[in-house]
Amino acid sequence: MNMTDKPRTEAGDEPRMRADARRSRAKLLEAATAAFAETGADAPLEDIARRAGVGIGTLYRHFPTRVDLQAAVYRSQVETVCAAADEYMVSATPDQALAGWLRAMAAYLATKRGLSRALVEAIGKDSQLITSCWSAMTDAAERLMTRAQVEGNLRDDIKPIDVLRLVHGVVIATEQAPGETDRLLGLMLDGLRAREDDAPAPPIPDQA
C-alpha cells in the first residue's frame, strides 16, 4: 500500500454523497461482506461488483484499492457487532445478554475469513482502524460483563480481554467443525459464571 492509500483506509467517517451513491456503496459493502466470508479477503473485485449490480468503475470510485474495501467491510462488521451489545443490554437479562452477544461475536469471527489478518498485513496492527475497532469491541464486552458481574452472574476475576480471547480460541478450534461452536461456547460460559465458592467468606463472629 502506498502512502496515498492510508488516509482512505484510516478515515472513520463516511464521505458525503448523493442518495444513489449511498445505495451503491451499501450494495458494494453487502456484496463484499458476503464474498469475503465465502472465499476470503482476496475475493475478486469484479465478482463483488457483479454481486452488487454495479460496474467495476463504480466500485473503484467508492473504494480505490482493495484495502479500502476491506477496511470498510471490517469497520462495518465491528460496528454491527458493537451495536448488538447495546441491543442485548436493553432486551435481555445480564447473563442472557452476555451469552447472546458472545455468540454473535463468534459468528462474526467465523465469517471474516482472514479479513483482519489481511488488514494487519496491509496497514499494521497499530493503525487507527485496527486499534479503534479493537477498542470498540473491548468496550462492548466490558459494558456487558460489568452488568453481569454486578448481578452476580459472572466471576469478578474475568477481564474483557480474557473473554474475547476465549471466544476467538473457540472459533479457531471449530473452524473445521462449526457445529461444535455453540456447544463449546456453552462450556466456556459455564466456566465464566460466578460460583457460590467465589463469594468471600463470612466474617468470623467475635468470641465474646
C-alpha positions as a Markdown table, in Angstrom:
| # | Residue | x | y | z |
|---|---|---|---|---|
| 1 | Met | 0.0 | 0.0 | 0.0 |
| 2 | Asn | 1.4 | 3.4 | -0.9 |
| 3 | Met | 1.2 | 6.5 | 1.3 |
| 4 | Thr | -1.8 | 7.9 | -0.7 |
| 5 | Asp | -3.9 | 4.9 | 0.2 |
| 6 | Lys | -3.6 | 5.4 | 4.0 |
| 7 | Pro | -5.9 | 8.3 | 4.5 |
| 8 | Arg | -8.7 | 6.4 | 2.9 |
| 9 | Thr | -8.3 | 3.2 | 5.0 |
| 10 | Glu | -7.8 | 5.2 | 8.2 |
| 11 | Ala | -10.7 | 7.6 | 7.7 |
| 12 | Gly | -13.5 | 6.8 | 10.1 |
| 13 | Asp | -16.3 | 9.0 | 8.7 |
| 14 | Glu | -18.3 | 8.0 | 5.6 |
| 15 | Pro | -17.9 | 10.5 | 2.7 |
| 16 | Arg | -20.8 | 12.8 | 1.9 |
| 17 | Met | -22.6 | 11.6 | -1.2 |
| 18 | Arg | -25.9 | 11.6 | -3.0 |
| 19 | Ala | -28.6 | 9.1 | -2.2 |
| 20 | Asp | -28.0 | 6.9 | -5.3 |
| 21 | Ala | -24.3 | 6.9 | -4.5 |
| 22 | Arg | -25.0 | 5.8 | -0.9 |
| 23 | Arg | -27.2 | 3.0 | -2.2 |
| 24 | Ser | -24.4 | 1.8 | -4.5 |
| 25 | Arg | -21.9 | 1.9 | -1.7 |
| 26 | Ala | -24.2 | 0.0 | 0.7 |
| 27 | Lys | -24.7 | -2.7 | -2.0 |
| 28 | Leu | -20.9 | -2.9 | -2.5 |
| 29 | Leu | -20.4 | -3.4 | 1.2 |
| 30 | Glu | -23.0 | -6.0 | 1.5 |
| 31 | Ala | -21.6 | -7.9 | -1.6 |
| 32 | Ala | -18.0 | -7.6 | -0.3 |
| 33 | Thr | -19.0 | -8.8 | 3.2 |
| 34 | Ala | -20.6 | -11.9 | 1.6 |
| 35 | Ala | -17.7 | -12.5 | -0.8 |
| 36 | Phe | -15.0 | -12.2 | 1.9 |
| 37 | Ala | -17.0 | -14.6 | 4.1 |
| 38 | Glu | -17.3 | -17.2 | 1.4 |
| 39 | Thr | -14.0 | -17.1 | -0.4 |
| 40 | Gly | -11.6 | -14.9 | 1.8 |
| 41 | Ala | -10.2 | -11.4 | 1.7 |
| 42 | Asp | -8.8 | -12.0 | -1.8 |
| 43 | Ala | -12.2 | -12.4 | -3.4 |
| 44 | Pro | -12.1 | -11.0 | -7.0 |
| 45 | Leu | -13.3 | -7.4 | -7.1 |
| 46 | Glu | -15.1 | -8.0 | -10.4 |
| 47 | Asp | -17.2 | -10.6 | -8.7 |
| 48 | Ile | -18.0 | -8.2 | -5.9 |
| 49 | Ala | -19.1 | -5.5 | -8.3 |
| 50 | Arg | -21.3 | -8.1 | -10.2 |
| 51 | Arg | -22.9 | -9.2 | -7.0 |
| 52 | Ala | -23.7 | -5.6 | -6.1 |
| 53 | Gly | -25.2 | -5.0 | -9.6 |
| 54 | Val | -22.7 | -2.2 | -10.4 |
| 55 | Gly | -19.8 | -1.8 | -12.7 |
| 56 | Ile | -16.2 | -2.2 | -11.7 |
| 57 | Gly | -15.7 | 1.5 | -12.2 |
| 58 | Thr | -18.3 | 2.3 | -9.6 |
| 59 | Leu | -16.5 | 0.0 | -7.1 |
| 60 | Tyr | -13.2 | 1.8 | -7.7 |
| 61 | Arg | -14.9 | 5.2 | -7.3 |
| 62 | His | -16.0 | 4.2 | -3.8 |
| 63 | Phe | -13.0 | 2.1 | -2.9 |
| 64 | Pro | -9.9 | 3.0 | -4.9 |
| 65 | Thr | -8.0 | 0.0 | -3.5 |
| 66 | Arg | -8.8 | -3.5 | -2.2 |
| 67 | Val | -7.5 | -2.4 | 1.2 |
| 68 | Asp | -10.1 | 0.5 | 1.2 |
| 69 | Leu | -12.8 | -2.0 | 0.6 |
| 70 | Gln | -11.5 | -4.5 | 3.2 |
| 71 | Ala | -11.2 | -1.7 | 5.7 |
| 72 | Ala | -14.8 | -0.5 | 5.1 |
| 73 | Val | -16.2 | -4.1 | 5.5 |
| 74 | Tyr | -14.2 | -4.6 | 8.6 |
| 75 | Arg | -15.3 | -1.4 | 10.2 |
| 76 | Ser | -18.9 | -2.1 | 9.2 |
| 77 | Gln | -18.9 | -5.6 | 10.8 |
| 78 | Val | -17.4 | -4.3 | 14.0 |
| 79 | Glu | -20.0 | -1.5 | 14.2 |
| 80 | Thr | -22.7 | -4.1 | 13.8 |
| 81 | Val | -21.3 | -6.4 | 16.5 |
| 82 | Cys | -20.9 | -3.5 | 18.9 |
| 83 | Ala | -24.5 | -2.2 | 18.2 |
| 84 | Ala | -25.7 | -5.7 | 19.0 |
| 85 | Ala | -24.2 | -5.4 | 22.5 |
| 86 | Asp | -26.3 | -2.3 | 23.2 |
| 87 | Glu | -29.4 | -4.1 | 21.9 |
| 88 | Tyr | -28.9 | -7.0 | 24.1 |
| 89 | Met | -28.4 | -4.7 | 27.1 |
| 90 | Val | -31.9 | -3.3 | 26.7 |
| 91 | Ser | -33.7 | -6.5 | 25.7 |
| 92 | Ala | -32.2 | -9.3 | 27.8 |
| 93 | Thr | -31.2 | -10.1 | 31.4 |
| 94 | Pro | -27.5 | -9.5 | 32.2 |
| 95 | Asp | -26.5 | -13.2 | 31.8 |
| 96 | Gln | -28.6 | -13.7 | 28.7 |
| 97 | Ala | -27.2 | -10.5 | 27.2 |
| 98 | Leu | -23.6 | -11.6 | 27.6 |
| 99 | Ala | -24.2 | -15.1 | 26.3 |
| 100 | Gly | -26.2 | -13.8 | 23.3 |
| 101 | Trp | -23.5 | -11.2 | 22.4 |
| 102 | Leu | -20.6 | -13.7 | 22.7 |
| 103 | Arg | -22.4 | -16.0 | 20.3 |
| 104 | Ala | -22.9 | -13.0 | 17.9 |
| 105 | Met | -19.2 | -12.3 | 18.3 |
| 106 | Ala | -18.3 | -15.9 | 17.5 |
| 107 | Ala | -20.5 | -15.7 | 14.4 |
| 108 | Tyr | -18.7 | -12.5 | 13.3 |
| 109 | Leu | -15.3 | -14.1 | 13.8 |
| 110 | Ala | -16.2 | -17.2 | 11.9 |
| 111 | Thr | -17.2 | -15.3 | 8.8 |
| 112 | Lys | -14.4 | -12.8 | 8.5 |
| 113 | Arg | -12.1 | -15.4 | 6.9 |
| 114 | Gly | -8.8 | -13.7 | 7.3 |
| 115 | Leu | -10.0 | -10.2 | 6.7 |
| 116 | Ser | -8.4 | -8.8 | 9.9 |
| 117 | Arg | -5.1 | -10.6 | 9.1 |
| 118 | Ala | -5.1 | -9.1 | 5.6 |
| 119 | Leu | -5.6 | -5.6 | 7.0 |
| 120 | Val | -3.0 | -6.1 | 9.7 |
| 121 | Glu | -0.5 | -7.0 | 6.9 |
| 122 | Ala | -1.5 | -4.0 | 4.8 |
| 123 | Ile | -1.8 | -1.2 | 7.3 |
| 124 | Gly | -0.3 | -2.6 | 10.6 |
| 125 | Lys | -1.8 | -3.8 | 13.9 |
| 126 | Asp | -1.2 | -0.3 | 15.4 |
| 127 | Ser | -3.1 | 1.5 | 12.7 |
| 128 | Gln | -6.0 | 3.7 | 13.7 |
| 129 | Leu | -8.5 | 1.4 | 12.1 |
| 130 | Ile | -7.4 | -1.8 | 13.9 |
| 131 | Thr | -6.9 | -0.2 | 17.3 |
| 132 | Ser | -10.2 | 1.7 | 17.3 |
| 133 | Cys | -12.2 | -1.3 | 16.2 |
| 134 | Trp | -10.5 | -3.5 | 18.9 |
| 135 | Ser | -11.2 | -0.8 | 21.5 |
| 136 | Ala | -14.8 | -0.7 | 20.5 |
| 137 | Met | -15.2 | -4.4 | 20.9 |
| 138 | Thr | -13.4 | -4.4 | 24.2 |
| 139 | Asp | -15.7 | -1.6 | 25.4 |
| 140 | Ala | -18.8 | -3.5 | 24.3 |
| 141 | Ala | -17.6 | -6.6 | 26.2 |
| 142 | Glu | -16.8 | -4.6 | 29.3 |
| 143 | Arg | -20.3 | -3.0 | 29.4 |
| 144 | Leu | -22.0 | -6.4 | 29.2 |
| 145 | Met | -19.6 | -8.0 | 31.7 |
| 146 | Thr | -19.8 | -5.2 | 34.3 |
| 147 | Arg | -23.6 | -5.6 | 34.2 |
| 148 | Ala | -23.4 | -9.3 | 34.7 |
| 149 | Gln | -20.8 | -9.0 | 37.4 |
| 150 | Val | -23.0 | -6.5 | 39.3 |
| 151 | Glu | -25.9 | -9.0 | 39.2 |
| 152 | Gly | -23.6 | -11.8 | 40.4 |
| 153 | Asn | -23.8 | -13.8 | 37.2 |
| 154 | Leu | -20.2 | -13.5 | 36.2 |
| 155 | Arg | -16.9 | -14.2 | 38.0 |
| 156 | Asp | -15.2 | -11.0 | 39.2 |
| 157 | Asp | -11.8 | -12.1 | 38.1 |
| 158 | Ile | -12.6 | -12.1 | 34.4 |
| 159 | Lys | -11.5 | -9.3 | 32.2 |
| 160 | Pro | -12.8 | -8.3 | 28.7 |
| 161 | Ile | -9.6 | -9.4 | 27.0 |
| 162 | Asp | -10.0 | -12.9 | 28.6 |
| 163 | Val | -13.5 | -13.3 | 27.2 |
| 164 | Leu | -12.5 | -12.1 | 23.7 |
| 165 | Arg | -9.5 | -14.4 | 23.6 |
| 166 | Leu | -11.6 | -17.4 | 24.7 |
| 167 | Val | -14.2 | -16.7 | 22.0 |
| 168 | His | -11.5 | -16.4 | 19.4 |
| 169 | Gly | -10.0 | -19.6 | 20.6 |
| 170 | Val | -13.3 | -21.5 | 20.3 |
| 171 | Val | -13.8 | -20.2 | 16.8 |
| 172 | Ile | -10.4 | -21.3 | 15.6 |
| 173 | Ala | -10.8 | -24.7 | 17.3 |
| 174 | Thr | -14.1 | -25.3 | 15.5 |
| 175 | Glu | -13.2 | -23.9 | 12.1 |
| 176 | Gln | -13.4 | -27.3 | 10.5 |
| 177 | Ala | -16.4 | -28.4 | 12.8 |
| 178 | Pro | -18.7 | -25.4 | 13.0 |
| 179 | Gly | -21.4 | -27.5 | 14.5 |
| 180 | Glu | -19.4 | -27.7 | 17.7 |
| 181 | Thr | -19.0 | -23.9 | 18.2 |
| 182 | Asp | -22.2 | -23.4 | 20.2 |
| 183 | Arg | -21.5 | -26.4 | 22.5 |
| 184 | Leu | -18.0 | -25.2 | 23.3 |
| 185 | Leu | -19.3 | -21.6 | 23.8 |
| 186 | Gly | -21.8 | -23.1 | 26.3 |
| 187 | Leu | -19.0 | -24.9 | 28.2 |
| 188 | Met | -17.0 | -21.6 | 28.2 |
| 189 | Leu | -19.9 | -19.7 | 29.6 |
| 190 | Asp | -20.4 | -22.3 | 32.3 |
| 191 | Gly | -16.8 | -21.7 | 33.4 |
| 192 | Leu | -17.3 | -17.9 | 33.5 |
| 193 | Arg | -20.3 | -18.0 | 35.7 |
| 194 | Ala | -19.9 | -16.9 | 39.3 |
| 195 | Arg | -20.0 | -19.8 | 41.8 |
| 196 | Glu | -21.0 | -19.9 | 45.4 |
| 197 | Asp | -17.5 | -20.7 | 46.5 |
| 198 | Asp | -16.3 | -17.5 | 44.7 |
| 199 | Ala | -18.1 | -15.4 | 47.3 |
| 200 | Pro | -16.0 | -14.0 | 50.1 |
| 201 | Ala | -16.1 | -16.0 | 53.4 |
| 202 | Pro | -18.4 | -14.5 | 56.0 |
| 203 | Pro | -16.6 | -12.7 | 58.9 |
| 204 | Ile | -15.8 | -14.8 | 61.9 |
| 205 | Pro | -18.1 | -13.8 | 64.8 |
| 206 | Asp | -16.5 | -12.2 | 67.9 |
| 207 | Gln | -15.8 | -14.8 | 70.6 |
| 208 | Ala | -17.0 | -12.6 | 73.4 |
